[in-house]
């Protein structure tokens, strides 16, 4: 078997890992869109580096666009196999991929001659190929491959992909973690222990860091709200991914409101159609909630709603919010501030020192969010240079990604002596190198940091690099 890396290789976006079996069968793990990364992102998203029709099937870890966003393009270019995922992942993908196609259509209207990656018809054809499987049910895809999803605890429906691959007389156990969630999760269950693997592909987004503890999360959020909206009389802008992050924030604000710890006249807006519909999907799946959340909803049946909260879907209503004077809280996509309505709010509010931008998770360094985190004094929005006077605050308590302790805890559910090789993906090289050192100190060996389009031959007990992947 040959394992090739076509995305999320020493970067945190574009997740795409290709398994080529001796029989000629080709299995794609994730098919994510590249985001950020400047001018080269267009070419990366338009050109897979392999022929779409050569892929037999796709196994999808979860719905986030950097893991699922190029599936319709794969279908558009000739892919004709099944796409395996969990039931909530399919629901969320319908929402995200249709939104992505709509955004591309709007961009093309403003940029004549720019080719869209796909349209809504392509998304429709893509969704017909989805096959959903529950957690913890081994499924024989064919006579060579058996698939088992375990709960990754990252977002609703997220899964670690566990494969048993038979080649001749050998059986290889391969695990792809997808994105690992947190054991301290406010809403969802913690990551499950992994079945034993021979080869492990592990994400490493926060693998060299430790998140702040959750105990004081609401208290810290309340302090930021009061400092911005009461003491300074400004607006609190919270860029947030529509799936996972937004629901966590709304849940925290719901707790504060129910406890009477928010000003009764303070308006809170979730200004993103995608976030609104994703919250409805979250509401409809309490079977994926952890015990603490289930206990909470016995006394508060709607943990994602309180009197001061308003969900905004229509563009005209979003414009009215933008024009409002006075303090309020605005939660809006996207999390890295590379698209969505948040950019319109920031255009008006970035240069006002009364305002605060609360960043609640990882931002790729080249994105607007990444530049703000690095303290950029000026940024460009809609071809207009803006001075950054608003306060920029980071709270990593809301990150849906596990940190060093979470990832190590998941890895320790396995016997390290049986792991032949461990590939670190979905991370920044500097952090990955530190994590590799930590893993080696803990007794792990055979650790690789694959670069973009590198291939590795996995045969018997040996894993060897074979050079750059070929289409």
SENUMAR-896917 format. One record per residue: x, y, z of N, C-alpha, C in turn; residue in three letters. Coordinates in steps of 0.001 Angstrom, whole numbers, plus 500000, padded with zeros to 6 digits. Example, Ala and Ser with C-alpha at 12.3 -4.5 7.8 and 13.67 -1.06 7.14 Angstrom:
513190494310507800512300495500507800513200496700507800ala512850497750507080513670498940507140512900500030507870ser
//
This chain:
500844498803500000500000500000500000500881501248500000unk500428502269499277501127503545499253500211504611499837unk500742505409500751500001506486501402500570507816500925unk499714508656500319500148509932499748499359511072500379unk500022512194500585499435513325501299499221514500500345unk497959514818500088497607515881499131497008517112499813unk497111517181501127496622518336501860496852518132503341unk496671519220504119496911519187505570498284518605505879unk499249518847505004500615518361505168501494519553505537unk501863519630506803502590520768507370501806522064507204unk500497521922507164499573523047507194498266522546507796unk497339523457508099496125523054508822494883523062507930unk495048522951506644493893523061505768494027522104504585unk492900521834503902492917521013502704493115519532502962unk492589519003504047492801517594504425492469516648503280unk493467515820502906493315514922501755494442513898501783unk494130512631502093495152511590502191494703510385501362unk495568509921500479495192508907499496495887507578499786unk495075506518499891495586505157500049495475504436498714unk496602503958498200496617503194496948497007501757497281unk496061500815497127496302499430497493496980498672496363unk497572497531496701498263496719495698497314496254494599unk496035496107494932495037495665493956494689496746492949unk495144497978493190494796499103492323493700499975492892unk493069499517493963492000500297494596492583501550495242unk491821502669495154492290503939495712491216504514496630unk491610504781497867490700505269498906491170506648499346unk490271507634499299490619508992499710490040509261501097unk490919509628502034490494510033503373490346511552503380unk489104512014503473488759513441503416489011514018502024unk488320515116501748488519515831500478488282517313500753unk489206517896501540488996519233502072489465520353501168unk488825521489501334489182522699500605490328523406501323unk491266523941500558492310524785501129491716526167501407unk492069526737502543491604528071502918492794528911503338unk492679530235503186493809531102503471494911530851502454unk496152530863502861497324530489502066497592531390500869unk496957532563500838497289533563499830496933533178498407unk497764533624497452497461533484496030497432532042495550unk498202531159496184498290529785495689497058528950495980unk496128529478496779494983528664497191494091528294496000unk493983529188495004493121528902493848493612527670493105unk494907527607492831495456526456492111495331525183492947unk495559525275494248495455524099495114494048523522495108unk493050524383495048491665523901495069491173523435493696unk491741523973492642491308523573491308491988522289490825unk493172522005491359493940520866490865494269519909492008unk493640518738491978493845517767493051495268517210493084unk495863517024491924497136516314491861496953514842491578unk495716514386491456495371513016491058494079513085490257unk493782512031489503492568512010488683491364511639489541unk490334512475489499489149512237490331488507510885490038unk488465510486488764487812509227488410488602508006488872unk489861508219489299490674507090489757490341506682491193unk489592507509491912489254507231493306488059506283493362unk488186505205494147487093504240494273486050504685495282unk486498505199496418485549505774497371486268506705498332unk485444507516499007485954508510499953485425508169501338unk486278508330502348485848508204503734486069509556504398unk484996510120504924484993511498505418484957511512506942unk485920512218507552485982512247509016484938513186509624unk484708514341509023483685515251509549483390516345508529unk482473517245508884481870518131507895482599519440507656unk483510519841508516484175521127508309484730521238506888unk484648522445506339484916522646504919486361522316504548unk487296522415505494488681522064505185488884520544505175unk487802519797505407487834518334505301486852517816504242unk485808518588503964484760518128503039484583519002501808unk485178520184501787484780521236500854485014521001499383unk485858520009499010486085519746497584485384518481497100unk484539517898497922483803516708497479482964516968496223unk482226518083496134481463518314494902482357518467493672unk483542519038493856484463519157492715484960517778492303unk485203516910493265485628515549492957484582514860492086unk483308515016492449482207514438491662482136515105490290unk482273516413490268482213517165489008483272516676488022unk484436516281488537485550515875487677485593514371487412unk484544513661487851484469512267487425484415511203488499unk484496511566489774484403510566490831483013509943490834unk482948508610490902481658507936490841481402506951491956unk482173507022493042482023506066494137481195506613495288unk481170505831496377480451506234497585481313507131498463unk480632507948499277481273508785500284480732508335501634unk481588507765502480481148507216503760481375508218504885unk480360508394505728480458509307506865479379508950507880unk479311509679508996478244509480509983476993510256509562unk475816509924510113474587510639509728474633512153509953unk475096512664511124475136514124511270476108514792510296unk477182514101509950478125514679508995477464514894507648unk476627513973507239475912514136505970474971515343506033unk474236515495507141473323516633507298474087517951507244unk475193518014507979475967519246508027476644519537506691unk477075518485505992477701518687504676476706519282503678unk475475518850503727474482519431502816474402520931503026unk474389521338504274474325522748504624475580523494504179unk476737522964504534478005523646504259478331523702502775unk478119522597502078478500522549500663477574523389499796unk476284523428500127475376524313499397475749525771499637unk476122526087500872476554527448501186477834527791500425unk478760526847500374480009527067499649479755527328498171unk478862526541497571478531526747496155477905528115495939unk477038528535496864476416529853496750477430530976496844unk478378530844497759479428531858497897480252531965496626unk480559530817496015481335530832494774480569531512493652unk479259531279493623478422531925492607478458533437492771unk478377533912494024478424535354494282479776535935493891unk480851535186494197482188535658493845482350535763492335unk481781534788491620481918534790490164481152535936489533unk480013536310490154479253537455489649480098538731489711unk480950538794490765481763539995490947483114539899490244unk483446538707489770484762538477489161484568537667487880unk484145538349486832483844537681485575485075536918485072unk484846535687484643485933534875484121486564533968485148unk486214534126486417486764533248487444485948531961487486unk486609530830487301485913529545487267485537529106488681unk484267528756488872483832528224490162484329526796490318unk484634526414491539485035525032491811483882524077491524unk482671524513491864481462523719491632480252524589491878unk479078524088491482477832524816491723476868523934492517unk475668524425492750474717523699493595474255522387492956unk474247522319491642473910521056490980474989520004491250unk476236520422491251477323519508491594477178519019493031unk476781519927493926476561519533495324475454518488495409unk474361518718494670473262517755494664473708516374494219unk474514516314493155475022515017492671475973514386493691unk476718515234494372477634514746495397476871514122496565unk475818514779497019475061514291498167474411512939497896unk474123512640496639473548511341496290474522510197496557unk475786510509496686476816509475496852477133509187498326unk476513509931499233476787509733500654476142508453501171unk476903507689501926476412506502502640476757506713504108unk475746506684504991475986506993506398476089505721507238unk477033505753508175477283504635509077477343505156510509unk476792504389511437476809504771512846478187504518513448unk478432505143514594479647504850515341479669503385515784unk480872502830515883481113501529516537480444500342515854unk480178500474514562479627499357513800480566499057512632unk481299497950512737482244497575511673481472497277510391unk481927497877509291481224497762508016482201497304506939unk481952496136506325482827495692505229482492496430503935unk483343497358503549483119498116502313483236497193501105unk484220496311501138484406495311500090485206494160500687unk485729493281499858486440492122500385487850492454500875unk488285493703500712489619494103501177489589495046502368unk488510495819502520488507496928503475487292496866504393unk487564496967505695486503497082506703486662498429507402unk485549499140507582485551500488508141484810500519509470unk485390501214510443484741501444511733484927502902512115unk483828503612512374483906504983512874483845504970514400unk484741505731515049484627505983516477484492507493516690unk483869507873517788483553509274518053484842510055518333unk485086511104517540486282511935517711486056513091518672unk484783513403519011484490514439519980484807515852519534unk484975516066518231485397517380517712484193518272517422unk483333517847516515482058518509516253481002517412516125unk479759517812515975478674516854515825478968515897514666unk478996514607514948479203513605513911480646513340513535unk481595514040514152482996513844513773483463512455514173unk484348511881513356484755510494513568486241510308513338unk486817509367514094488107508792513747487828507627512811unk488618507523511762488426506506510725489359505333511029unk488774504162511271489557502974511590489337501937510497unk490431501543509834490352500622508697491137499348508974unk490585498236508531491315496967508447491440496647506965unk492673496649506473492917496495505036493664495185504800unk493048494312504001493660493020503694494349493089502334unk495641492817502330496420492742501096497171491413501107unk496729490472500263497318489135500270497040488453501593unk498080487996502257497922487325503542498053488284504723unk498346489545504452498540490532505519497277491355505751unk497072491740507016496009492675507376496643493872508063unk496384495062507521496938496289508071495835497051508794unk496131497485510011495180498299510786495626499764510691unk494794500580510089495137501990509885494086502876510538unk494543503873511270493630504841511885493977506247511412unk492950506990511006493064508414510704492201509136511718unk492820509971512548492069510593513648491075511654513190unk491220512149511932490464513351511596490907514447512544unk489982515279513010490306516286514024489873515766515387unk490786515772516328490524515244517673489870516323518524unk488799515956519201488114516890520090488733516917521473unk488007517502522405488510517703523757487792516779524737unk488542516302525716487920515473526746487075516323527678unk487438517589527831486582518555528523485735519248527474unk484601518659527138483731519186526096482425519623526734unk481990520818526421480798521357527084479519520714526574unk479505520251525334478258519767524736478356518302524324unk479397517946523608479498516618523006480270515646523897unk480157514371523559480902513346524278482396513472523991unk483202512954524898484662512967524739485079511981523650unk486279512139523097486767511174522113486793509758522691unk486426508794521860486462507393522266487885506831522158unk488196505817522944489467505112522730489515504528521319unk490721504461520765490881503972519396491156502477519378unk490593501766518412491062500397518181492547500430517827unk493259499365518147494691499326517884494992499492516397unk496018500297516119496430500544514735497896500164514552unk498235499775513336499631499609512934500183500922512391unk499334501638511656499710502927511060498683503955511514unk499161505090512006498265506096512562498559507441511914unk497515508073511377497603509430510818496914510344511818unk497678511221512447497162511978513599497242513480513367unk496144514175513645496163515640513553497028516222514664unk497499517464514467498418518053515439498249519569515542unk497024520054515335496780521501515298497281522189516561unk496885521674517723497288522264519005498183521310519796unk498900520438519101499643519371519778500820519868520598unk501232521109520424502335521637521236501837522637522273unk500519522726522445499945523723523352498975523066524332unk498657523803525392497670523349526372496609524431526500unk495346524060526289494257525026526385494003525422527847unk493438526604528007492974527012529332491836526088529769unk491724525888531076490677525025531620489302525660531428unk488275524814531443486921525286531156486200525879532368unk486756525669533596485979526040534780485525527494534778unk486389528400534314486070529833534378485688530410533018unk485279529537532085485000530004530729483915531069530708unk482770530767531338481664531739531317482050533032532022unk482808532908533114483209534104533856484096535000533011unk485031534387532286485922535184531435485147535811530274unk484244535043529671483422535592528591482584536763529096unk482002536606530277481196537686530857482044538937531083unk483272538768531582484149539924531806484400540675530497unk484604539936529407484853540567528108483601541294527619unk482452540656527793481180541285527397480976542587528169unk481141542542529489480882543729530312481906544826530032unk483177544446529857484206545440529571483927546165528271unk483515545408527251483281546001525932481962546756525877unk480891546086526273479543546615526022479042547553527111unk479531547410528335479075548267529433480110549362529733unk481351548940530026482356549928530410482771550814529238unk483003550222528063483450551014526902482291551440526009unk481134550812526164479984551153525321480161550742523876unk480963549699523656481242549268522292480539547985521905unk480937547463520751480375546218520247481414545110520390unk480919543930520715481779542752520801481532541900519569unk482549541795518712482460540962517511483129539618517800unk482419538535517542482980537206517757482920536431516445unk484015536424515678484047535585514473484059534124514916unk483179533315514350483092531924514821482651531012513698unk483272529832513652482840528830512695481397528447512994unk480635528229511943479193528007512077478860526716512807unk479731525721512675479458524414513259480400524186514429unk479844524015515603480629523733516793480890524971517617unk481706525881517105482120527056517872480942527957518209unk480099528235517219478953529112517460478044528535518537unk477766527236518473476871526615519458477485526643520862unk478799526458520963479473526542522262479319527945522858unk479522528964522032479401530346522501477974530676522930unk477010530260522111475607530523522441475224529817523741unk475720528604523913475435527862525146475987528599526369unk477208529109526286477788529867527398476984531135527686unk476615531855526643475810533067526835474436532722527390unk473892531576526981472616531110527507472712530882529019unk473801530251529461474002530016530901474055531341531647unk474835532300531118474946533606531762473597534328531822unk472848534254530728471540534927530689470565534275531668unk470537532944531698469617532235532595469952532509534061unk471246532752534340471664533054535710471539534542536035unk471058535347535086470890536776535309472197537546535368unk473225537046534673474552537659534750474916538446533498unk473944538611532597474102539505531448473123540667531605unk473500541863531156472531542973531188471261542593530423unk470114542849531008468851542419530391468570543117529075unk469155544304528878468898545043527638469992544838526584unk470944543943526851472026543717525896471566542757524801unk471611543211523558471206542378522435472377541508521965unk472072540240521676473054539295521157472540538763519832unk473364538840518790472952538396517457473849537256516964unk473232536235516414473958535255515613473626535597514166unk474572536260513500474314536800512167474991535938511110unk474375534823510801474895533902509793473837532853509515unk473281532818508311472283531778508016472824530380508286unk474074530149507915474685528846508122474708528480509602unk475072529429510441475121529180511883473736528900512450unk472753529611511944471373529412512412470912527996512097unk471113527561510849470650526231510451471480525131511125unk472779525384511322473622524406512015473181524244513461unk472749525330514081472249525255515456470971524423515514unk470125524551514511468914523711514449469280522231514346unk470305521916513554470743520523513433471283520026514777unk472051520868515458472568520492516778471419520212517747unk470406521081517746469248520874518617468589519518518380unk468604519073517132467867517857516764468629516572517065unk469839516680517625470644515476517871471157515394519306unk470257515413520293470726515305521682471359513947521996unk471146512947521135471743511627521376473272511669521311unk473835512767520785475287512900520722475836513765521857unk474945514260522739475376515124523839476011514294524953unk476877514942525737477445514272526910476460514335528082unk476800513648529164475875513534530297475593514875530947unk476610515727531060476409517043531677475419517873530875unk475531517824529547474610518574528701473204517994528796unk473094516687528834471776516052528965471123516442530289unk471932516526531346471396516972532639470908518414532543unk471665519259531848471307520672531743469978520848531017unk469771520114529940468554520329529150467307519729529815unk467496519006530895466316518554531650465638519724532353unk466421520768532669465845521966533294465720523139532332unk466533523116531267466463524161530231466428523458528879unk465217523179528368465107522378527137465780522982525918unk465987524304525907466659524931524768467941525613525243unk469072524915525200470325525527525647470905526513524638unk470221526662523493470711527554522446469718528682522185unk469067529152523254468120530241523082467815530928524401unk467787532269524399467429533063525569466867534390525065unk466159535134525915465399536301525419466211537330524648unk467462537567525061468249538614524389468836538159523056unk468701536860522739469367536294521563468464536358520331unk469052536779519206468315536872517948469136536214516831unk468509535275516140469154534605515009468793535343513730unk469795535701512956469606536518511754469965535704510519unk469029535629509584469309534934508328469270535881507126unk468370536857507118468182537713505951469260538792505838unk469679539064504615470723540054504370470313541444504853unk469056541817504626468604543150505029468655543316506537unk468329542262507279468406542335508741469858542463509193unk470767541781508484472190541900508803472664543333508599unk472193543973507548472570545366507288472047546297508383unk470850545996508899470290546806509988471150546697511246unk471631545486511536472517545296512692473792546093512500unk474323546035511294475563546756510996475400548252511209unk474213548741510929473957550179511044473611550614512460unk473359549662513343472972549984514720474077550729515452unk473679551669516259474617552325517172474400551717518560unk475414551808519373475271551300520727475791549886520872unk475947549450522104476583548162522381475711546964522010unk476371545884521593475707544610521334476801543561521133unk476392542313521076477299541198520786476904540616519439unk477857540464518531477580539908517205478475538697516981unk477860537526516872478570536293516529478303536032515055unk479357535909514263479144535778512825480298535020512184unk479982534262511145481005533518510406481726534479509437unk483012534194509116483681532942509404484720533116510502unk485167531969511070486058532020512209487393532675511940unk487955532461510738489245533071510393489069534407509690unk487796534833509539487463536140508968487837536278507500unk487853535153506780488203535174505365486972535312504468unk485798535259505031484561535399504263483412535610505217unk482201535675504656481020535793505484480717537209505938unk479632537317506724479137538635507140480040539320508149unk480879538546508853481733539171509867482622540240509246unk483004540070508002483895541048507367483214542403507207unk481911542386506971481172543652506861481106544347508223unk480901543564509275480861544158510615482235544703511003unk483280543975510645484628544436510980485004545687510194unk484538545776508963484842546970508159484364548230508886unk483206548116509519482679549279510222483293549440511614unk483629548300512260483991548377513670485449548256514033unk486313547883513088487729547655513412488443548902513922unk488066550040513425488797551270513742488191552039514907unk487309551389515658486675552015516828487258551388518086unk487952552165518879488653551654520068487689551150521143unk486414551475521041485455550964522033485141549491521800unk485415549000520599485007547652520223486063546605520569unk485621545360520599486517544230520851486246543140519822unk487324542526519338487211541344518477487686540160519304unk486775539253519593487094538079520398487329536893519467unk488571536420519397488935535282518557488949534039519437unk488238533013519013487997531869519901488612530565519393unk489539530640518463490151529410517970491288529708517017unk491807528658516427492978528769515556492665529579514299unk493600530434513912493525531168512649494827530941511881unk494723530437510667495900530242509814496598531596509668unk497939531634509823498652532915509921498389533917508806unk498133533438507569497957534367506458496544534935506373unk495608534416507170494227534903507119494103536232507864unk492954536887507688492708538140508409492787537899509912unk492184536797510372492251536487511798493676536284512273unk494482535590511469495882535379511826496658536678511915unk496383537602510988497093538889510997496684539731512208unk495410539679512562494952540427513741495567539857515012unk495670538531515091496282537913516271497753538308516405unk498414538516515280499833538901515313500010540401515579unk498894541125515711498979542540516066499132543491514909unk498619543121513734498724544003512564498095545365512876unk498816546479512658498253547803512943497219548239511919unk497351547676510693496405548002509632496098546735508848unk494869546636508338494482545510507486493632546043506342unk493528545242505291492717545625504140491430544810504119unk490303545505503970488996544857503871488223545511502740unk487775544708501788487016545225500645487782546369499960unk489088546125499736489969547080499058490109548405499788unk489852548376501086489998549590501889490945549302503056unk491975550134503218492901549941504328492306550538505597unk492277549716506659491658550138507909492673550073509037unk492665551085509887493507551078511069492846550229512145unk493602549343512771493051548463513806493161549158515155unk492036549668515638491990550305516956491206549458517954unk490345548582517459489588547699518345490546546755519063unk490187546391520286490996545443521048490808544036520481unk491883543292520358491824541910519870492146540977521043unk491228540083521346491360539183522501491247537744522016unk492054536854522583491995535431522245491496534629523440unk490527533755523185490072532768524174490142531401523519unk491127530585523902491197529266523267490379528208524002unk489665528629525064488792527690525768487716527105524856unk487356527840523808486281527387522921486789526582521729unk488064526336521678488579525546520561487975524151520583unk487531523693519402486999522332519273488110521314519068unk489345521805518879490498520919518707491084520551520057unk491426519280520219492142518863521397493525519488521449unk494044519651522657495398520166522828496366519001523055unk497568519310523509498583518277523713498067517141524596unk497469517510525725497028516468526663495901515626526076unk495010516235525296493909515492524678494423514496523643unk495326514958522775495840514077521726496663512941522340unk497477513277523344498260512231524004497344511220524685unk496285511686525287495343510767525951494727509813524942unk494389510327523758493827509465522717494866508451522243unk496094508913522023497144508004521566497433506930522606unk497356507283523872497660506324524934496586505262525097unk495460505403524347494461504327524345494950503148523511unk496117503321522868496716502262522053498013501761522698unk498447500605522269499760500079522647500790500672521688unk501627501586522190502575502282521316503549501334520629unk503799500174521261504738499211520690504218498625519382unk502892498643519202502310498056517996502145499071516863unk502352500351517156502232501379516115503530501395515312unk503452500905514074504644500867513219505089502261512805unk504081503077512472504423504407511966503324505392512322unk503760506618512635502831507656513057503090508895512197unk502092509262511388502194510434510515501465511602511176unk502152512726511333501535513921511898501071514826510761unk499795515189510781499205516030509747498435517167510418unk497850518043509591496960519105510062497598519893511210unk498755520483510922499442521293511910500477522179511251unk500970523133512003502044524010511537503376523344511868unk504331523402510941505564522632511078506266522864512411unk506360524093512845507048524401514104506425523636515272unk505082523635515332504387522935516406504537521420516261unk504519520951515008504633519517514770506007518994515189unk507062519772514935508401519362515332508503519225516847unk507872520172517567507868520093519034507102518853519495unk505974518573518865505175517412519240505926516124518935unk506631516110517817507421514922517484508454514651518570unk509114515690519054510084515524520144509410514952521387unk508223515475521705507492514987522882507106513520522722unk506664513151521522506279511766521269507483510833521377unk508599511250520818509806510417520894510263510251522339unk510136511319523115510497511238524537509561510292525290unk508326510167524790507347509277525422507459507841524917unk508407507602524006508654506234523561508089505864522212unk507527506830521477507014506549520139508160506634519131unk508072505844518085509112505864517049508446505873515679unk509273506021514629508744506005513264507806507145512970unk508121508339513498507239509500513349507654510304512116unk506694510609511268506953511374510051506103512635510017unk506660513704509436505922514936509161505831515066507647unk504885514396507008504856514380505540504655515769504957unk505397516031503911505236517286503183504190517076502085unk503805518176501457502755518157500441503129517231499282unk502245516296498975502369515340497878503521514347498044unk503943514126499264504900513057499513504163511730499649unk504805510634499221504234509295499303505124508400500154unk504482507427500796505185506449501612504659505063501273unk505574504139501050505179502757500798505131502021502132unk504013501383502396503818500645503643503688499177503278unk504685498407503677504714497005503269505308496179504392unk504614495119504805505099494301505901505310495165507128unk506490495102507726506799495900508907507500497211508553unk507714497461507253508516498617506842507636499729506299unk508037500964506562507404502138505967508523502983505379unk508473503230504082509565503942503412509009505050502525unk509652506210502548509274507281501643509600506902500208unk508688507259499300508910506930497888509048508178497036unk509087509359497669509232510597496904507902511273496664unk507880512190495730506685512981495445505597512110494831unk504362512344495292503233511589494761502984511964493319unk502523510990492540502181511228491143500691511014490950unk500125511725489974498688511610489714498364510200489219unk
//
